[in-house]
Amino acid sequence: MTDRTTPRTDIRGFRAGDGPQVVEVWRRSAPADSVTADRFRSLVLLDANFDPEGLRIAVEGDRVVGAAYAVRRLTPMAGTDLEPEQGWIPFFFVDPAARGRGLGRRLLTGALDWLHGHGRIRVDFSSYTPNYVLPGLDSEAYPEAAKLLESLGFRTLYEAEAMDLGLVGYRVPEDVARRVEELRARGHRFATPSDDDLVDLLALAGSHFGPDWACTIRAALAAGTPLDRIVVCRDPSGRMAGWAMHGAFDAVDERFGPIGVLEEMRGSGLGEILLHLVLERMRARRAHSAWFLWTGAQSPAGHMYRKTGFTTTRVFRVMRREAAR
């Protein structure tokens, strides 16, 4: 008779040499959201807020069998605000062969304890910016993860919808084309931004939509995203009134967004115009689809996307856990 014993599982911080195994186990554990080595490098290892101790690694001998990533701000998104009470868990996973032994709970508890030890009493899954992996938890894809998070005190704040639109045969609707010409006749300008236009674009994104939007645009352009992936609009006075773009995330041309319009211009149809002008450019680049990960189902943007023909592909729960001080 062979004596079978459960292998000892240790949990520790990330070490040099773990990366390739983390990527491989991630692929096996979450096939709906697989990752590549270069994406893991850019999202995690090169993040200015990355702390190796926050990436909790489960190992059996020299074999990685799971991970949970805890992160807090070491550098502010803007100004000096380090959000000292806020932490995030952007992802966690356990190798399918190592499940059923409570390892996911151990990893998450360790990640939460690490964050609490750094004064983080509010923890979100998984809406960390700028390097979020997913907006939140897809409960349909990962029902056991949902149960685990709920058992640890996470509650749903709101839901975000991912949407897709097929672009084969796409054309700008005639009524949108007419509105573009009407606005141009009144002095509105729609164009690819020049280098100098970026100053106003970043100011608009950062002051009206949050520092993470400006950070996303800045990082994309610094990484080489061409300016023609962006359409900006200036009103007759010359004020930057809105923009839309694609290719901002991971240099994926078929990923649409972000898009933003000045609050006083909302309801004017400007957002819809900018959306279609970018979709037209995407189709000209032979994109077969346009997709994005995050919009509110009942938001004005959500209604605009559905009117355009986008359909929901996934629903994510943005979740939060509040701990005692």
C-alpha positions, 0 to 999 in steps of 0.5 A, a space after each residue: 500500500 502506498 502512503 499518500 500525503 497531501 504536499 505541504 504548501 507554503 505561501 510567500 512573496 514573489 521571488 526572481 524565477 517565479 514569473 514563468 510559472 505564475 504565467 503558466 499556472 494563471 493560464 491553466 487556472 483562468 483560461 477565459 482570461 489567459 495572460 502572456 509573459 509580456 502582459 504580466 511584465 507590464 501589468 504587474 512587474 513594471 507597475 510603479 506600485 508593485 511590491 514583491 511581498 504583495 504578490 503572494 505565491 503558493 508553492 509546493 516544493 519548487 512548484 507554483 500552484 497559486 497566487 493572489 496579488 495585493 497592491 497599494 499606492 506607492 506613487 500617486 495617480 495625481 498630486 500627492 494622494 496615496 489613498 492611504 486606506 485603499 488597497 486592491 486585489 486585481 487577481 488571484 488563482 489556484 492551479 486546478 490540481 491544487 483546489 479543494 484544500 482551502 488554498 484560495 482562502 489562504 492566499 486571499 487571507 494572506 493578501 488581505 492581511 498584508 494590505 491591512 498591515 499597511 493600513 489598508 482597511 478598504 479593499 476592492 476586487 479588482 478595479 485597480 487603476 491604471 493596470 487593472 486586469 479585469 474590471 471585477 469578477 465575472 461570476 458566470 465564469 468563476 462561480 467558486 471565486 464569487 462564493 469565496 470572495 463573498 465568504 470573506 466579506 466582499 460585497 458588490 458595489 456595482 456591475 460593469 459590462 463588457 461589450 462587442 460590435 462586429 465591424 464587417 460591413 460597418 458604415 457611418 450612419 447617414 444621420 451621424 454623417 449629416 450631424 458631423 457636417 452640421 457641426 463643422 459648418 457651425 465651427 466645430 473641428 474633428 481631427 487627429 490631435 497634433 502634438 500640441 493638442 495633447 496638452 488640452 486633451 490630457 487636461 480634459 481627461 484628467 480634470 473631468 474624468 479622473 487622473 487614471 484616464 489621463 494616465 492611460 492616454 499618456 502611457 499609450 502615447 509614450 509606448 508608441 500608440 499613433 496619434 491617428 488612433 484618436 479623434 478630438 473635437 474642438 468647439 467653435 471657441 477652440 475649447 477641447 470638447 471631447 475625444 474618442 480613441 482606440 488602441 490605448 490598452 496593450 496596443 490592441 487596435 480592436 479595443 475601443 476607448 476611452 471616450 469622453 465629452 465635456 459635461 455641458 456637451 452631453 446629450 448633444 450627440 457629440 459622444 455618438 459622433 466621436 464613437 462613429 468617427 473612431 469606428 470608421 477609422 478602426 474599420 479602415 484599419 481592417 478591424 473585424 470588431 470593436 470591444 471594451 471591458 467597462 461601461 455601466 449597463 444603465 449609464 448614458 454611455 451604455 445606452 449609446 453603445 447599445 444604440 450603435 449595435 454593441 452587445 454585452 459579452 460579459 458582466 463584471 462585479 466590482 466588489 469591496 471589503 471594509 475591514 475594522 480599523 
